[in-house]
Amino acid sequence: MHLTPSDPDIATLYRKIRQKRLDLQPNFQRGEVWGKAKKQRLIDSILRGWHIPPIHVIQVPNSEKQEVLDGQQRLAAIRDFLEGDFAINGNLDPIESYIMKLDGLSWNELPEAVSGKIEDFTIRLLTISDYKPGEPGELFYRLNQPTNLTSAEQRNAYFGEARQQVKDLSEAMVKLGYSREILGFSNSRMAYDDVISKFLLTLELGTLKKKITANSITSRYRDSEGFDIKLIKASDESLAKLFNCLTKFKNPIKLNKASALSWLIFIYSYSNSFDSEETLNEFFEIFERIRKETTETDELTILPKGINKGLVKKILAVYHDRSGSRVADTSSVILRDLSLWSLFTVYFPMAIDGNSKCSDLYDSIHHLATISPTSITEKNLEEIANNLAWGQEL
């Protein structure tokens, strides 16, 4: 199989499409699936002069006709724009003033200088010839194998200060000794970056009430300014304290990204109110021990005074459930945080003396303890969270 490169401009490619010398839909191709938004992003990239991935075409033997092997959606978007099927979206990030002025304009409405720039834009074309019967199909398969990038992997393409700060903290985690054996998951597919970016954005927002999504983190990465240096320092300290908790616990811990995030948020809030790292380590050990006991057996070796086993088990069940499902919902983040703090207040009542937030939670949990263990529900904990405006402020 032989691949011959060339760099035709858009005007040439469009002319070949109209003359049916370039077939966008040979029988091995799927239908045209790009929506208007994707097509507008491609035209926006062309207006910016950005690189467009190469188009692969098959030269039909003994003919001037070519069939598109890879690049059908891109060529169809270009064709549709030049035929006036959609207009320019001038408000795509990063904002470019001259493209904003073209917002809403279709092909026939463009200034001549702009339409000429588009027509003169070149795209690398790889023409396949002298091939064996199975070679184009195999190439098509390899070109179109899904990559399924994670959100963190996609965000890694944004070369801003926020992205670099997250990357530095992620690398610091690895140097510190974080690993699958220590934490429960590795940094494969940039999992640490994902947790850190959510943690930093949560600290910046100062509340658990606002949902952190992949889009909100991406928007933050696009900002020219990074995170405040105080938040970077606090994150670094919280990561070090979590590592200390993990390594002091004798049995292997299996945190996931959701529970790791909640522990970091807890450690950050704890450090703002309490000084004793020894108490933090002791609570972490107790929490993980009773969590493991309730998931593997029906026993609890340690019970706080005045709290029945049923209540502790219910709190742990809510924490476990909200760590494994609906993990991005604000209600899940809040309930995980409430679960951690609820058990901290009842296991370490002396430590919370003078802290009104923890004292109120302590009273609420003790009031809940008067209910029959079989009657306690997740709704009871949600009501406590609502009554105390839990998570409103970190």
N, C-alpha and C positions, 0 to 999 in steps of 0.2 A: 504494500500500500504506500502510495506517495502523497505527501501533503505539500501543496504549493502555496506559499503566503502571498498575499497582495493587500493593498490598502485602498479600496474604492471609497469614494465619498458617498454621502447619503443620497445625493441627486442621482448618481449612477445606480445605486442599489434600488431606489424607488422606481427608476425607469425600467429596470429588469423585472421587477415584480409586476408592474403594469403590463409589460409585454409578455408576461407569463413565461419568461425565460428563467425565472427564479421561483420555484414552487415552495410555498411556505407550508403546505400540508400534504406531503407524501403519505402513503398509507401507514407508515410506522409512527407517525407523529400523533400526539394527542391533540385535542381541539385547543382553540385559543382560550386561555383561562385567566389571563391578567385582567384585573379590574381597572377602572379609570385611575385610581390612586397610584398603582404601580406604573402605569403608562406615563402619568405626569412626572413621576420621579425620574424615569428614564430621560424624558425630554429636558427636565431640569438639569440632569447630569451633563447632557450634551451642551446646554447653554453655558454651563460652567467650564466646559472643556475637559471634563473628567474622562478617565479611561473607561471604555466599554469593553466587556469581555469579548474575546474573538468569536466570530461566527464560523461554524463548520458546515461546509456544503459538499455534496457529492456530485461529481461530474458524471452525468448520464452518458454511458458509452455511445459513440457515434451520433452525438447530438450536441447542440448548443445549450441544452437545458440543464439546469442545476437544481438539486433538491436539498432543502435545508435539513441538516442532521442535528445541529445544535444551535439555538439562537432564534427559534421560531417566534417566541413571545416578544423578543426585542424588536425584530423586524416588523412584526405585526403592529406593535405600538407606534413605530416610526411611520409606517404606512397610514395608520388611522389618524395620526396627528396631521400629516400632510394632506389628508383628505377631509380635514375639518371635523372629525368625529368628537374631539374634545379640545378644551382650551388649556392654557398654561396655568398652573398653580404657582403664583409668585410668593407664597408664604411658607415655603418649605425650609426647614432648618438645614444648615445655618443660613440665616436671612442674608440675602444679597440685594442691595438697593436697586440695581438696574433690572434684576429679574422681577422684583416687586412691582415695578412700573409696567411689566408685561402681564400682570395678573388678569386672568379672564379673557385674554386675547387668543383667538383661534389663528390658524395658519394664514388665512387670507387677510387678517387684520394686522399682521406683524409689519414693522418697519422693514424696508428692503435690506438694510444692513444686518438685521437680525435673521431674517429668512435666508439671506446669503450665507451667514455664518453657519447656520444649521445645514444647509445644502453642501457646504464645503467640508463639513466635519467627516473625518475618515474613520473607518472601522476596520480592524484587522480581519481579513477573510482567509480561511484555510480551505483550499480546494482539494478534495480527496479524489485521487485517480489511481489507476493500475492496482486495484484492490481485489483480494480474493472474496468470494461470496460472503463469508461470515465476518469479515473484518469491520465493515461500517457498523453493523449491529453491535458488535462487541465494544467498539469505541463509543457508540451512543449510550450503551449501558454504563460504561465507566464514567462518562462525562456527567451522567444524570443520577449517579448514586447519591442518595440523600446524605447531607452532612449533619443535619439536626443540631446545629450549634445551640448551646445553652445561652441563656440571657447574658450571663457573665462573659462568655466567649464573644458574643456579639458586641457587648459594650467595650471590650478590650481594644476595639478599633478606634475609639475616641481618644486622641492623644492630648488630653488636657491635664490640668493640675490635679483635679479630683481623682481621675483614673490613676495617676501616678502615686498619689497618696495611698489609695487602696492597695495598689500593687506593692508598695513598700511595706505596708503592714502585713500583707499576705506573705511576703518573703520573710519578714521578721518572725512570723508564726512558724514557718518551716525551720528557720535557724534556731528558734527556741526549742524545737523538738516535737512540735505537733505532728501527728501522723495518724493513720487509721487505727493503729494499736492503742494510741493514747486517747484520741478524741472519739473514735467510732467511725470516722470517714476521712478520706485523704483529700488533697487538693486537686485530685483528678477533675478535669473539666472546670477548673477555677472555682471550686466550691467554697474555698476560703474567701476568695474575692467577693463572692456573692453574699456571704454572711456579713463580712466587714462593711460592704457598701450599704446594706440594709441597716446595720447597727449605726453607722455614722449618720445616715439620713434620719434615723429615729432620734438620735441625740440632737441633731440640728433642728428638727421640728419641735423637740421638747415635749412630745406627747405620744401616747400609744393610740390616740383616737383617730389618727390619720393613716389611711391604708398605704403601705409601701408596695408599689408595683414595679414590674420591670420597666414600664414606661416612665414612671416618676424618677427612677434611678438613672435611666438613660438621659432624661431631661437635665438632671443634675450634672451628669458627666459633660453635657454640652456647654455648661456655663464656663465662662472664662476664668472665674475664681474658684479656688479649691475650698476645702473645708477649713474652718477656723483651726489654728494650730492648737488651741486648748482642747478641742474635740479629738484631734489626732493623738495628743498626749494622753487624754483620758482613755481612749480606745486602746492604746498601747499598754497602759497600766492594767486595764480590765482583762486584756488578753493574757498578760503575765500572771494575774491572779487566778484566772480560770485554769491556766496550765498548772499552777501550783496546786489547786484543788484536785485536778485530775491525777496528778502524779503522786499525791499523798494518799489517795484512795487506793487500797490494796487490790481490789478486783477491777478487771477491765470495764470501762464505761462505754456504753453504746449510745452516744448522743447522735441526733441527726441535725440538719441545718436549722430546723425550727427550734429545737430544744437548746442548741448551742447559742442561738440568738437570744433566747429568753434568759439563759444564764448570764450572758454578757450584760444584758439590760439590768438584771437583778444586781449583779456585782457592781455596776456603775452606780445605781441608786443606793445600794448598801454603803459604798465607799463615801458617798456624799453625806451620809448620816452617822455612820459608825466607824470606829477606828480599828477595832480588833480583827486582824486578818486570821487569827487563830479561831475565833468564833465562826468566821465565814467558812474556813476549812472544815470545822466540826459540823456545821450545818450541812454543807455539801455532802459529807460522808453519811450523815444520818438520812438525808433525803434520798440519796442513791441506794442506801441499804434498804430502807423501807419500800422504796419503789420496786426494787428487785424482789423483795419478799412478797409483795402483793401480786406481782405478775407471775411468780413461780410457785408460790404456796399461798395458803390462807392465813399465815401467821404474821404477827408483828411483834418483834422482840423489844421494841421501844415504843411506849405510848406516853404522851404528855399528860400531866395531871388535869383531870376534869374533862378530858376529850375521849370519846369512845372510839373503838376501832372502826366502826362503820363510817364515821365522819372522815377519819383519816383516809380510809380506803376510797371513799367517794371523791375526796379532793384529788387524790392520786389518779383515780380513774379519769377525771375530767382533764387533768394535766396530760395524761397519756393519750387520750382521745384527741385533744386539741393540738397535740404534737404530731399526729399522724394524718389528720384530715383537716380540710378547711384552714390550713396553716397560715394563709396569707390574710384571712379575714381579720379585721380589727378585734372582733369579739374573741377570736382564738388567741391572739397575742395578749389581750387583756386578761383572759381567764388563765392562761399559763402563768402570767406574772402574778395574778392574784393567788393562784395555787401555791407558788413558791413563798410568797410573803405570808400567806395564811399559816403555813406550816412553820415558817421561821418564828412567827409571833408566839405560837403555842408551845414550841419546843424551847424557845429562848426568851421567856417573858421578862426575865431580869434585864436582858440586853436592850429592850425597847423602852425602858423607863424614861419618861420625858419626851418621847416621840409621839405626838398626837395622832399622826396618820396611822402608825402601827398600833397604837392603843385603841383607836376606834375599830380597827380591823380585828384586834384581839377580842374586844367585846362582842363584835358581830359573830365571830366564829364560836365563842362560848355560848352565845344565845342559840346558835344553830345546834349546838351540842345537846340542847334540851329536847330537840325533836327526836322522835324514834329513828334509829339508824336506817331502817328500811324506808322511811319516808323522805329522806334527804335526796334532793334532785339537783341536777345541774342548774335548774332555774333558780334554786335558792342562792347559789353562788353568783349567778347573774344579777340577782336582786341586790346582793351585797355590793357588787361592783358598781351598779347604778346608784345606789344610795350614797356610796362614798366617793362617787365620781372618780372611780379608780382609773388610773392611766391618763387623766386629764393633763397632769403635769408630771414630768419625771423627777 
